[in-house]
């Protein structure tokens, strides 16, 4: 069976197998089952893992190239210290409740969804572009972000931000473009930077994959959130960054603010997680 040979070859290699085995300790067993399969349907499980693998690899590769081509100054120097940016948009639990027993979880404010992270990120980038400095974390409020929602009627701007944060409202591509333009422009004649579309698409993909929604009485809300260890993404980002021909390009290494940095403990966790 040609498909069986191909799918196994895509999974059973020196880069993919460690990742798959770390994500699913039983994966070697699944590979053995696939090798002895005689029916196409018996390959459904390994095919599903290949799809997940392909998504992570695609986003990690795109992340590396995007940073090199987008965050550059007029001299072609890379502006910011490279890091796995797309992992910032993975869904999370509000840090205030990470160690709480389940029965103490609130009905609202528990989840931190990809689109919420996206708004914080582009608000920060817009501030850096306009004022040449990062905003203080405490200044990044719903009210502050809402001031740039010129695409909505004035009375609805704050409510729109809150709905996006809760996941009851999405952001369409044209809306994202308009919000970005309002965040970076300083006058009506200025030609603003191209919207950072890969950030928007990464946030949309993570939402589609890891956030499940339900609608009750016409109101949409998150029903299930799948939490992904950022190490699983950083594994592939590190591989593609090390392979990148642009890795040693001239750079200024402008640091990211602390609230947008990948935490040191996550880097150490990655080293332990994939050191098998």
N, C-alpha and C positions, 0 to 999 in steps of 0.2 A: 504494500500500500504506500504509494508515493507521499501522500499527505502525512502519514504517520512518521515516515522517515524525516520529512522536512520539519514538522512541529517539534520532534524530539531534538533535532539538531539545533533548533533555535533556543531550546531551553537548557540543554545539557552541554554548556560550555564553561570556560573558566571564569567568565564574568557573571553570567546569569545564574548559574547553579548556586553559588554562595548566597546571592540575594534571595532566591526562591527558597532555599533551605532555611534561611534566617526568618523569612516571612511565614513560612509554613514548615515546621519541623518534619512533617510527614511527606514532604515533597519527593524525596528519593523513592519512597514507596510508590507514589503516583507515577513516577517515571518508569519504574519496573513494570507496573501494571500496564502502562501504555505500550511498552516494548513487546509485551506478550498479547496485546489486543488483536482481535480479528475483525471487529466491527467498528465502523466510523463513530458511532455514538459512544463507544468506550473511551474516546479521546476528548469528550466534552470537558472533563475536569482540567486536563492539561492545556486545552485550548483557552479556557477561561483564565488560567494563570498567565498564558502567553499574552493575552489581550492586556491584562493588568501590567505586565512587564513592559509591553510596547508603549503604553501610555506614559509610564514613568520615564522610560528611556527617551521618548520623544520630547517630553517637557523639559527634562534635564539638559538635553542637547540644545534645545531652543533657548533655554535660560542663559546658557553660557554665551551663545552667539548674540543674543539680544543685548546683553550687557556691554559687550565689546562694541557693537555698532550704534547703540542708542546713547549710552552715557559717555560721550566724548565731547571735548571742547573744540574750539575752532582750529587748534593745532593738531588735532587727531589724537590727543592724549586721553586715555581712559580716565574718567573723572573720579569714580568711586571704587573702593576696595571690592573686588569680586566676592560674591557669596551666593549661596543657593536661594535666590530671591523668591522663587515660586513657592518654596516651602512656607514662606510667611503667610500665604493665603490659605493654608490648610485649616480646616475647621478645628476649633479648640473648645475646651471648657473654660469658663470664666475662672481665673486663677483664685478668686475668693472662695470658690466652692470645690476646688480640686480634691481636697482631703475631707470633705464632708460626707457623712453617711447619706445614702440615697434618699432616706425619708426627709432630709432637711433641704433637699434641692428646691429652689424657688420655681414658680410657674413661668416667670419671665427673668431674663438676664443671665440665664445659665449658659447658653450657647454663644460662641463667637464664630460667626459664619464667614465664609470667604469674601462676600461682598462688603461686609463690615470692615474687614481688614483692607480691602481694596480702597475704600473711601479714606481710611487713615493714611494709607500709603500715598495716594495721589495728592491728598491735601498737603502732606509733608513735602512731596516733590515740588508742588506748585509754590509753596512758601519758599523753598530753597531757590527756585528759579527767579522769583520776584525779588526776594530780599537777600539772597546769597547767604542764607543761614537757615538751619532747621528750626522748626517751631518747638517750643517746650511741650513735652508730652501732656502736661496738665492743661495746655491751651487748645488741645485737639478735642473739642467738644462737639456734640451734635449741633449746637447753635452755630459754632464757628464754621462747620462744614456746610450747614444750610445756607449761609450767606452767599455761597457760590452756586446754588441751585437756581440759576436764572431761568432755566427752562420750565420751571413750575410757577404757577401763580404765587405771589408773595406769601399769602396766608397758608399755603400748603407746603412750604419748603421744609420746615422743621419736621412736620408729620411724615413727609416723604423719607427723610433721613432715618427716622425712627422705624419706619416700616421696612426699609432696606436692611437695617441692622437686625431686626427680628426675623427677617426672611419672608415677611408677608408681601413684599414687593421686590421685583427684580430691577435690573438696570438694562435697558435696551442699548444696542450699539450706538444709535444716534444720541441717546441721552448721555452715555458715557463721553462721547466726543464733545458734546456741548458743556458738560460739567468740567471736563478737563480744560477746555478753552477758557472758561470763566475763571479757573484757578490759576492760569499762567499768564493771562494777558494783563498788561499794565496800561494800555491805551487802545483806542479803537482802530488805530492804523497798524498796530504791531502784527507781524507775522509770527504766530506762536508755534512752538515745537509740535511735531506730529504726536498724537496721543500714543501712549505706551500700550499699544494693543495687546502684545503678548501677556501683560499683567492682567488685563481684562479677560482674555481668553482662558488663562490658567485658573483664575478665580471661578469662571463659569464651569470649567471642567471639574474642578474639585467639588463645586456645589452639586453638579449632576451626579457625580460618583458617590459622594459621601454624605449628602444630606437628603433625607426623605421628608416629604411634606404631606400633610392631610388638610382637608377642608371641612370645617364644622360650622354649620349655620352661615355659610358664605364667607367665613374667615379662614384664611390660610395660615398654618403654623407648622413648625418643625415637629415631626413625630419621632424621627430617629436620626441620630448623628453617629457616623462611623469615624472614630478617632484613629488617625494614622501617625505612627511614630515618624517624626521628621527625618530620622536616620535612614528610613527606607528610601526617601527621596535624595538625601545628601549622598548616599552611596553612588548613585548614578551621576549626580552633578560632579562629584569629585573625579570620576572616571573621564567624563567628557571635558572637564576643565583641564585635566592633565594631558589630554590628547589634543587640545585646541592649539592650532598654529598661532593663535593670537595671544596665547598665555603670557608671553614675554613682551607684548607690545608696550610702548611708552605709557606711563601712567602717573597720575598725580596722587592717587590713593587717598582721596578725600574720604574721611571716615563716615560711616553711617551713624545716625544717632542711636543711642543705646536701645531705644524701644523698637528700632527696625533691624537691629543686629541679630544674627543667629547666635543663640546663647552658647557660651563656652561649655556648659554641661551637656548640651546637645551634641557638640562636636566630640566630646569625650565618650558620650554614650554611643555614638556612631562607631568609634574605634573599637569599643568593647563588643558591640552588637554584631559586627561583621568581621571579627577577628578569628572566627572559627576556621 
